[in-house]
Amino acid sequence: MTSQLNLDWLISVDDHILEPPTLWTDRVAAKDRDRAPHMATIDGTEYWLYDGKRFPSSGLSAVVGKSKEEFSPDPLPYAEMRPGCYDAKARLEDMDRAGVLASLCFPTITRFCGQLFMDASDRTFGFECLQHYNDWLVEEWCGAAPGRYIPLMLIPMWDPALAAREMERMAAKGVTAFAFSENPEPLGLPTIHDKDRYWEPVMAAANEMELIVCMHVGSSSTLPQISKDAPFMANLTWGASRTSGTMLSWLFSGMFQRYPNLKIALSEGEVGWIPYFLERAEQVLDKQRYWVMRGVTFGDHAGSDLDLDTLDIRQSFRDHVYGCFIEDHHGVASLAEIGEDNVMCETDYPHSDSTWPDCIGTAQRVIKGLSPELQYKVLRGNAEKLYRFAPADIPAVVGA
């Protein structure tokens, strides 16, 4: 069995698409082309234009092919990007070169969970544009190479009932995952703890259709600040604090008790912090649950319908929560505590944290101490199972 395992390829569950400039103008009615997201060059800078706003493309979102010394957040025109940033067929060449068998990609101009359309002055047209993105993703991006891309749909966060219908529509097209926010509150939306259960249509639909809730770091449109004048690099390093908060919020939310098929995937938050926060959550549950269950008010504490007497933190985590890493030696060393079925790989192509073109080499160095069976799970097996995804055959020729 071991000899049959191919450990030279991985599935990345967190990469990114820089949307082709004509994605929406090719799909909307001719009369709407000027108000759909489209590109224009103004005063020498290339922008996405939508709803009266300008959005330049950050150079940090398209660094592949550049050295670290060349990285810059300055606006970057598409003509200076590697074609794999925005072209599905060109991306395949870069995937083959890096040992990436398949890829799940988050959007860019829409922001990680479709905030662009939620913020629009006309949400009806925004929803139309969101649907065009979803259809384009399945038909053109994933359709360019069946078995090489895992489709990730967007939902209208501002209307959970409408979102549930869109989830049903896209599930019929084979989609198994949707983008959600790590924390909806900064977006002006109710949290997952909302007493009126704002998100229930979405979570009920996800539970019924077994759609994975994918939350990318930064999908709250926030960057945590250690202090108001903390250096950017300190704050960026601290970014996984958002992901740990998301995990804890869900574990204590009651969602997993109400919806046993619900599973969440935490993107670009690494995994090395998970053992500590699971341990701390168990300590808090053990020592604090009694007064919480009595309904004692403490500050802004609000009770929930979570059954704290039956809550098993580690089992709940292993049944419902999945993390991924780019290069996390400490996390992989803690795999036994985290759970061998709960960790996957990512490459973050084409962002500035990406390991491209040495994606498989980097992953192999991180997991080299694991058995071949565990290496296979982390490289691709866990992703295939979670997303119910059957990858294409291993490419016959790998680019030089």
N, C-alpha and C positions, 0 to 999 in steps of 0.2 A: 504493500500500500504506500509506504513512505517513498519508494523509488518512483512512484507515479505522480507525485506532487510536483507541479511546476511552480517554483518559487522565484521566477524571473519576471513576473508580471504582477501588477497591483491594480486595484480599483480605487480611484480617488473619489471620496464622497464630498469633496469641497473644492470645486474649481469655479471659474467665473467666465461669463460671456460679456464681451463688449458688443452690444447689439449692433448689427449692421445698420448703416445709416438709412437704408430704405425699408427697414422692417415694417414700419407702420404706413408709410406713404404707398407702399405696394399693396396694402390690404384695405385701407379705408376708402370710402367713396371719394371721387375726385374733388367734390366740393369741400371735403374735410381735410385735405392734405396739408393745408397751411396751419390747421389747429391741432393736428396730431403731432406727436413727437417727430421732429425732423431736424436735419442739420443745416447749418449755414455758417459762413465765415464772415465775421464782423471785425473790422479794424485789425485784420491779420490773424485773429484767433478763431479757431473752429469751436462752435457751440452746438449742443442740442438745444432746441427751442421748443418750449411747451408751456401753454397756459400763461403766456406773458413773461416767462422766466428764461434765463440763459444758464446752461450747465456745461462748462468745459470738461473735457476728459482729463483726469489726473494722470500724470506720468507714472505715478506709483501703481496704477492699475494695469499697466501694460509694460512691465520691465523685461519680459523674457527676451533673450537675445542681447541684453545689455549687461555690462559688468556692474558690480555694486557701486563702483566709483562714479558711474553714470546715472544712478538713480536720482530722480527729482520729482517733486510733486507738481512742477509746472505743467500747464496744459500741453497735451501732446496730440497732434493731428493724427488721424487714422493712417495717413500716408507714411507716417514714421513708425507705425506699430508693426510688429510681426503679424502676418496674416492670420496665424492661428488664434489671435485674440478675438477675431470676429467672424472667421470663416470656418465652418464645421469641417470641411474636407481638408483644409490646410491644417487644422488642429490635429487631425489624425496623424499626419506626418510627425508632428511634435510629440504626440502620445506614443507612437511606435518607437521613436528615438529614445524616449525616457522610460520605457517599460510600463506604460499605463494602458491597461487593457480596456478600461471603461471609466467614465467620468460623469459625476453629477455636478451640474453647473448652476450657480446662483446668478441672477441678473445684475446689471450695473446701473444703467440710467434710471430704471424703475425704482432703484434702491432694493435692499435685500428682501423685503416682503411687500413690495408694491406701494410704498408710501407715496410715490410720485402721483399716483392716480387718486389716492385718498385725499391728498392735499389740494387737488384740482378744484377749480371753481365750478366745474360741471362734472359731477360724479357719474351722471348717466353716460356721457361720452367717455369719461375715464374708464368706466366698466367695459365699454366697447373696446377701448384700446387694450385693456387688460386681457380680454378674451382673444384679441388678435395676437397678443404675445403668447398666450397659452397654445393657441393653434399653430403659430409659427414654430414654437419650440418642438412640438410633437411632429409636425409635418415636414419641417425643413431642417431644423438643427438635428434632432434625433433621427429623422427620416433619411438624412444624408448618409448614415452608417448604422443600420440596425444592429443592436447588440453592443454598441460602443458608447452610447450615452444613456444615462438614467434620467428620465424627464422629471423636472421639478416645476410644478404649476404655481401660479399666484392666485390669491383669493382677494375679493373686495373686503378688506378688513372692517370697513365702515358699515357693513350690512351682513351679519352672520347668516341670516336666512338665504340671502342671495348667494353667499359664499357656499353654503351647503349644496345649492343647486348646481353651482359651477363645479364643485368637487365631484358631484355625480356625473356631470357631463364629461369631465376629463377622465374620470375613472373608467368610463366606458371606452375611452381611447387608450387605455393601458397605463395611465399615470398612477403611481403608487406613493407619491410624496407631494406635500405642499409646503410653501414657505410661510412661516409665522414669525411673530416678534418675540425676542427674548424677554421683553418687558413692554407690554402695550401702553402702560401708563404715560411715559413721556410722549407718546404719539397722540395723546388726548383721548385714549380709549380705556374702557374698563379693564381691570386686571383679570386674571383667571380666577381670582377669589371673589369676584363681584357677587354680591348677595342676590341680585336679580338674575344671575346666571346668563349674562350677555352672550357668552361664548358657547352655550350649550348646543345650539344647532350645528356649529362647526365640529365640536368634539364628538357629538353623537354621530355625525356623518363619518368622521375619521374612524371612530370605533367600529361602525357597521361595515365600512368599506376597507378597513385596515390600511388607511392612508397615514404615512409617517409624518409627524409634525416636525419640520426642519427649522431650526432657529440658528441663524448665523450671528456670530458676535458683531455687534454694531447695528443689529436689526431693530434696536430701540431708538436709532438716530442719535445716540449719545456716546461720548467717550468719557469714562470715569476720570475724575480729577482727584489726585491725592491732596492737592491744595490749589488755590486759585492761581498760584504762580509756579506750580510744579513743572519741571521741564517736560516737554512733549514726550521724550523717550522714556521717562519714568512712568508717565501715564499710559503709554502704549504697552510697556512691559506689564503693567498692572491690569491690563485689559481682561484677563481671564476671571477677574473678580465678578464681572457681569455673568459669565457662564456659570460659575459656582452658585451665584444668587439665583439664576434660572433653575438650576437643578434642585436646589433646596425648596424654592417656591413650589415647584411641581410635586415634589415628594410629600410636602405637607398640605397640598391643596385639596385632597380628596378626589381629584380627577381619576386617579388610577384605580381607586376603589369603585367609583361609579362606572368606569369604562375599562374593563379588563383587557380589551384588545388595543388600547391606546399606547402608542410608543412615540418617544421623542428622540430626536437626534440633535446633538449640540455641536455646531460646526465652528472650527477655528478657535476653540477654547483650550486646546490641549487636554491632557488627562491626568497629569501628575498630581494635581490638587485633590483628586477625587477621594483617595483613601482617607485623608485628613477630615474632609467635610462629612463623609459617611460616619466616621468615628464620632465626630462632634455632634452630628445629628442624633446618633444613638444616645449619647450622654444627655443631651437636652431632653429627648423624649423620656428617658428614664427618670430624670430628676424633676422635670417641670410639668409633666402631663396632668398631674392630679389637680392642681389649682386651675389649670387651663380648662379641664373637663368640668370643673365646678362652675365655670362661667365667670370667674373673678375678673374684673376689669383692671387692666394694667396699661396705662398710657393709651396708645392708640390700638392696643390689642383687640382684635375682633375674633370671635369664635368661628368655627366652621362645623360642617357636619362630618368631618373626618373622625373615624373611630380610632382614637389613639390607643385603645387597649389592644386592638388587633393589628395595628400598623407595624410591619416588619421593614425597617429602613433598607436593609441590604437586599432583601428579597424583592422589595418594590423597585429598587434601583435595577437589579439584574433582569427583572421582567419587563421594564418599561423605558430605561434610559440608556442611550448610546453616545459615546464620545469618539472623537477622532483626533489624530495628531499629525503634525508635519515632521517634527524631529524632537521627540520627548523621551529621552533615555530614562529619566527617573520614572515616568509613567509606565513604560514597558517593563521596567524592573519591578513594578508594583502590580503587574497584571494579575497575579493570583488573588490579590485583594480586590481589585476592580472587577474582575470577571473576564474570562477569556472570550466570552461571546459578545462583549459589550464595547469592544474597541476596534476601530477601523482606521484606514490610512487616508490621508489627503495630501495634495500637492500644491494647492492654492494658485495654480496656473491661472492667469499670468501676473499675479500680484507680487509685491516686493518681498513677501515671505516665502515665495515659491522655491522649491528645490530643483526645478527644471534647469538643465536637462538631465540631472543626475537623480531623478526621482526614485527609481527602483534601487539604485546604489545606496542612497541615503537611507531608505527604509530597511534594506538588508543589513546595513551596519547597526541600526538601532535594535533590530529584532534577532540578531545573530545568536544570542544566548538562549533562545526559545527552541523547543523541539520543532521538527519540520511540520508536524500537524498544527501546532499553534501558530507558526509563521504563516501557514496557508490561511488560517482563519483570519488573522489580522490583515494580511495582504489583500484578500479578496473574499474569502468564504463568508465572513460575517456580513459584508455588504450585500452579497448575493442573496443571503437568507432574509435579511431585514427588508430589502427593497423588492424581494420576489423577482429578482432580475437574472435572466439567463444571458451571460455575455457571449459575444461572437467567439469564433475560434481564434486561437492565438495567431496573430499575423505571421505570414510566411517569411516576410523579409523585414528586418529591423533597420531603420535608417542609420547611416554612419554618424 
